[in-house]
């Protein structure tokens, strides 16, 4: 009997199960990071929290670096979801969409335990590389998702312009991770970014 195939528009059982495992492991990592610093988190810790073997975690992420990158990529997905929601909630207002999106991003980043770990305690070159020299996968993932939002929402930006603007927004957001604005300045920084970037987006819409 042949293996079941995915119905059009729906993931196969195997891919759904794999995604569930991945989400469970990354959720577990987030919980662990609220209890201990990244430098003390092991693959065995992550496996134990999810009730799976350490080999399962290695099979999924290959290494601690792979685990951190997967976690960071999911953070990028969450950021782009904030941008999408802000655009949907502020139809017709590019500046406010950006202001709300960046405000939520700063708030989420400040609360995320992996970013808190990066910014506190001993230096963590492996995490720093994720947002600097090895940031291409995160930037590419965020760029692709933001570009879709800019094209398919009411912004209705042309494809080439959407890609350029999306990459600019992704890079700008990532640049604030290692040196975030002070908590009481989050809204001011978000508004400054919105005011500066909105004219470029409006002009690019044609």
N, C-alpha and C positions, 0 to 999 in steps of 0.2 A: 504494500500500500504506500502510495507516495505521501510525502509530508504535506500538511495543509499549507496552502498559499494564502497570502494576504489578499483580502478583498480590496478592490480599488478604493482609495481614500482612507483605508484603515490599516494600522500596522499588523504584522503577523504576531502570533502568540509569542514566538521566540524573541522578536524585537521588542515587544511590549514588556516581556519578562526581564529582558536585559536592561531596558530603561528604568524599570522599577528597582532593580538591583542597584543600578548606578545612583538613582535618586536617594535610595535608602543609605548607601554608603556616604554620599555627600552630605545628607542631612545629619548623619551620625558624626561626621567630621566637624560640622558646624557646632554640634552639641559639645563635642570634646574640646573644641577651641574656646568654649566659654568656661571650661574648667582648668585648662592648662595651656601653656605657651606652645606654639607650633614646633619649636625646637625639641619639645619633649613628647610630641605625638608620634607614635610608631604605627606601622601598617598593622601590627598585631592589635593595637588599641582599636583601630577602625574596624577590623574584622570582628573583634570581641563584641563591640557595641552593636554590630549588625547581626550577630549570631551566625557568621560564616567563617570559613577557614581563611587564614592569612594568604594562602595561595590564591584564593578566589579574588582577594583584593589586588594581588599582584597581576593576576590574569586580566583584570579590568583596567588597571592604571599603569602597570609595568614597574612603577617606582614612586617614591614620595614626590619627586618632581612632577610626574604624570598626574598624581593625585591632586597636587596643588594647582596644576594647570587646568584640570577638569573643573575644580572648584571655582577658579577665576573665570573660566568660560561661562559657567552658570551665573556668576555675578554679572557678567556682561549681558547675558540674556535678560536678567532682571532689570538692568539699567535700560535696555532698549524697550522693555515692556512698560517702564515708567514713562519713557518718551512717547510711546504709542498712546498710552492712556491720557497723557497730558494733551496731546494733539486732538484726540477724540473729544475731550471734555471742553476744549477751548476753540471750537470751530470758528474759523475766520480770523483768529488772532495769533499770528506767528510768534510775536514777542512774549505773550503770556504763556503760550504752549512751551516755549523754551524755558521761561522762568520757572514754571511749575516743574518741568522735567528735571532741570538741574537742581532745584531745591530738594526734590525727592531723592535724587541721586546722592547728594551730599549727606542727607540724613541717613540714607541706607548704608552708605560707605562708612560713616562714623560709627554705626552700630554693628557693623560686620566684624565678627571675631578674628577672621584671618587678617583683615586690614589693621585691626587693633594690634594684633600680634606683630605685624610688619613694623608698626610705628613705635612699639614699646620694647623694653628690655634690650637684650643683646642684638647685635647686627645680624640680619638674616639675608645673606647674599642670594640665596636660592629664591626667596620671595621677591626680592628687589629686581632680579633678572626678569621675572614674569611681567613686570610693568615697564621694563626698560629695553634691554638688548634682546629679550625673547618675547617681546610683546606682540609680535606680528599676528599670531593666531587669534589673540583677543581682539586686536584692532580689526582684523579682517571679519571676524564673526559679528562684532558690533556694527561694523560698516554695512555688511550685507543686510542685516535686519533693519537698521535705520533707513537704508535706501528704499527698502520695500515699503516702509511706512510713508516715507516722503512721496513715493510714486502713487501708492494706492489709496491714501487718505484724501481728505479734501484739499490738502496742499497741492496734490496733482503735479508734482515736479517732473520735468523731463528726465529720462533715464540717466543720461550722462551727468547732468547737473546734480541729480539726487545722489549719485555715487560720490561725487566730489564733496558735496556738503556733508554727507553722512560720515565720510572719513575724517573731515575736519572736526565734526562734533565728537566722534569717538576718540580722536587723539586729544582733544581739549579736555574731555571728561577724565581720561586716563591720567593726564598730566597732573591732575589734582589729587590723585590717590596717595602718592608718596609725600606730598606737602599740602594736606587739606587745609581749607580756610578755617579760621577759628570758629567755634560753635556759634558765637554771637554775630559772625560776619557771613554765615552761610547764605542768608537771603540777599545780602548786598552783592555778594559775588555772583550768585545766580542771576540777579537782575542785570548786573554789568555784562555778563556773558550774553544774556538774551538781547539786550539793547545793541550790542556789537554785532551779533550773528544774524539777527532778524533781517536787517536790510539786505544782506547777501542772499538770504533765502528768498525773500520777496522778489529781488531782482532776477534771481535764477529761475523763478517760476515763469517769467516772460509775460 
